[in-house]
């Protein structure tokens, strides 16, 4: 039994993932089990669903890892505002390096700046975020 629970939200567009990307949830579950952290992993298909899941995470989980996949400035603003209201630690994750030229994805803007960030390492981005979160939860 674990006393810390992590919510991972895999954002908009995760329904278009390759088989290798789908295996990310299995890798995350294995690592969380090794670290003694409970995990709920959700693939999200709409902005409304994402906002509801983020809000739900604040009451039922100790930490949140989110790949927002926001498709518009309005979506990013709504997600940023919702995350800014959380009282749990958050790490934003992206599989690809969103800072390379040509990427339409941008990081969320969180007013209080209380969010970690990992990108560009494929599935390893999620695993590094989990390890960082485990360390923070155990401090």
N, C-alpha and C positions, 0 to 999 in steps of 0.2 A: 504494500500500500504506500502510496506517495502522499506527501503533505503539500507539495507544490504542483500546480497545474498550469500548463502552457497552452495557449491557443495560437495556432498558425492559420492565417487566412491567406489563401492563394488566390489572387485577385482576378479581375476581369481578363478574359482571354485564356485562362488556364484550361478551358475546355478544348483548346486548340493545341494541346501539348503533344509532344512525341512520346513514345513508350519510355524512353530514357527519363524524360521529365516526370512522367507519371510515377516512376520509381522513387522520386524524391520523398513522397509521403512515407514509403516503407523505410527509407534510410533515416528519416526524421524519427519515426516510431522506434526504430532499433536504438538510435542514439539516446533518445529520451528514456527508454527503458534502462539502458546501461547507466544513465546518470540519476536514475530514481525520480524522474519527473513525469507526471501524468501529461498526456498529450491529447488534444483534439485538433485534428487537421481538417480544414474545410476548403473546398474549391468553391469560389464565388462567381456568379455569372452576371450580376447586375450591381449598379451603384447602390440601389436601395437595399439589396441584400447585404452588401459590404457594410454600409452604415449601421444596419441593425446588428450585424455580427460584432462589429467593433464595440458598440454600446453594450451588448450582452457580455462581451469579454471583460468589461470593467467590473462586473458584479460577480462573475463565476470563475474567474481565472486570476492567477498571480502575475501573469506576464503575457505579452502579445508580440508575435512576429507577424508582420504584414507585408505582402507583396501587393500593393494597391492596384496596379494595372489600370490606373485612371486614364480614361480616354479623352477627357476634355478638361479645360481649366476649371470649369464649374464642378466637375467630379473631384478634382484635386483639392479645390477649396473646401468642399463639403467634407471630404475625408480628413483633411488637415484640421479643420475645426473640431470634428468629432474626436480625433486622436488627442488634440490639445486638452480636451476635457477629461481625459482618463487619469486615474490615480495609480496606474500600474506601469511598470517599465515597458517600453516599446522599442523594437528594432524593425526598421524598414529594410526589406530585402528585394533584390532584383537579380535574376539569373545572369543577365547580360550587363556589360558595362554601359550604363546609360549616359555616360559622359563622352562617349565616342561620337564623332561627327555623324549626323544623319539620324540619330535616335530621336524619336518623338516623345519618348518617356522622360519625365523630369522628376526629381525627388519632390516629396511633399514639403510644404512649408509649414513647420510647426512653430507657432509664435513663441512658446516657452523653450524651444530647442531641446526638449527632453526626450530625444529619440536617437537611438544608435542607427548606424547605416552600414550595410554590406552589399556590394554589387560586383558583378563581372566574373564570378567564379562558378557559374552553373549551380549544380546541386550543392556544392561545397559552401556557397553563400548561406544556405539555410543551416547547414551543419555548424558553421562558425557562429552564426547568430544564436543557435541553441546553446553552444558551449559558453558563449558570452553571457547569455541570459541565466544559465545554470549557476555560473560564478556569481552574478549579481544577486540572484535569489538566495544563495547560501551565505552571503555576507552578513 
